[in-house]
Amino acid sequence: MAFRCADQAGAPGTAHLTDALWVAPPPGEMIVFDAVGTGGRDLFLLRLSDLSVTCIAATRDYEVMPSFAPDGKSLVYAAGVPGDRADHIFVCLLDGTGIKQLTKAHANDSWPRVSPDGTLVVFARDKTYNWGGLAAHWHAGGVICVVGVDGQNEHQITPDDTFAFGPWFLPNGKSVGYWTPSGMFSVPVDGSAAPTRLNGFAGAFGAIPCRDGSIFVYTRGKYENDQELWIANFDGTGERQVTSRKAAYRFPLLSRDNDVLYFQLGEWPDGPTGLPTRSLWRMNLNGTGLEKVAGSDLFDQPLTWKAKGGSG
């Protein structure tokens, strides 16, 4: 079974770009994101070489929080049926075929990431917040779980009494890093040892590691329009601010060579009581080359979006 693309529907909203930048030959660098679609949210690919957009998923389900597998040939994501009080983790190929549901618990599963060897998926599970619609689209969490890419051997690796979110695999693939309200921790993927604290980034929010885990990019600032983008080494050294003004930054991503930063910028053109817009930007990590890649229409009408100059 493959996803079928259809006319866009639903209300404008923020698209997730979490851990979604990948370099793969021959298409080159791509960003995978969720945007307005037939089930509320669908999955799309933006190829940075020519700024063209293709649809991966368009179903009655909403599909959110996509992330590439290490080989760049498949995706993991969270999905659910509007009104159903559960979100689950799925995997599929980039053309929308090969769909496999990995989790089936009555819970909201989100934040999926694939291990470096491509055999495991880590995700966050909220066992109590059964909201019933796009729940995984929020910064959901609860406990951290691991499951095989074949859907087997699912197990929980963090305790119930700690709110955990935003998991990722450490470069060795044997441990998982994750965030809690009190900082950053790691735990073995088999749950054989208790979590241990990692060097935290005080005040950091939404920290995303680059693909080799050596650098983190994250925001600081409690409220939108009061945020700044920062980067640091995994051990917390070398921290520096990479943006020159406070704004609403979301979903920062680093390119394969860790030299280009992509992010969403939130703006309120009609004032604080109006609806926000989200645009996609990029800049060099040395602070130069700030450039707007796409406006909010990329996320509100991705299949009819046209890049500046007519491509897309």
Buried (B, 14 or more C-beta within 10 A) or exposed (E): EEBEBBEBEBEBBBBBBBBBBBBBEEBEBBBBBBBBBBBBBBBBBBBBEEBBBBBBBBBEBBBBBBBBBBEBBBBBBBBBBBEBBBBBBBBBBBBBEEBEEBBEEEBBBBBBBBBBEBEBBBBBBBBEBBBBBBBBBEEBBBBBBBBEBEBEEBEBBBEEEBBBBBBBBBBEBBBBBBBBEEEBBBBBBEBEEEBEEBEBBEEBBBBBBBBEBEBBBBBBBEEBBEBBBBBBEBEBEEBEEBBEEBBBBBBBBBBBEBEBBBBBBBBBEEEEEEEBBBBBBBBBBEEEEEEEBBBBBBBBBBBEBBBEEEEB
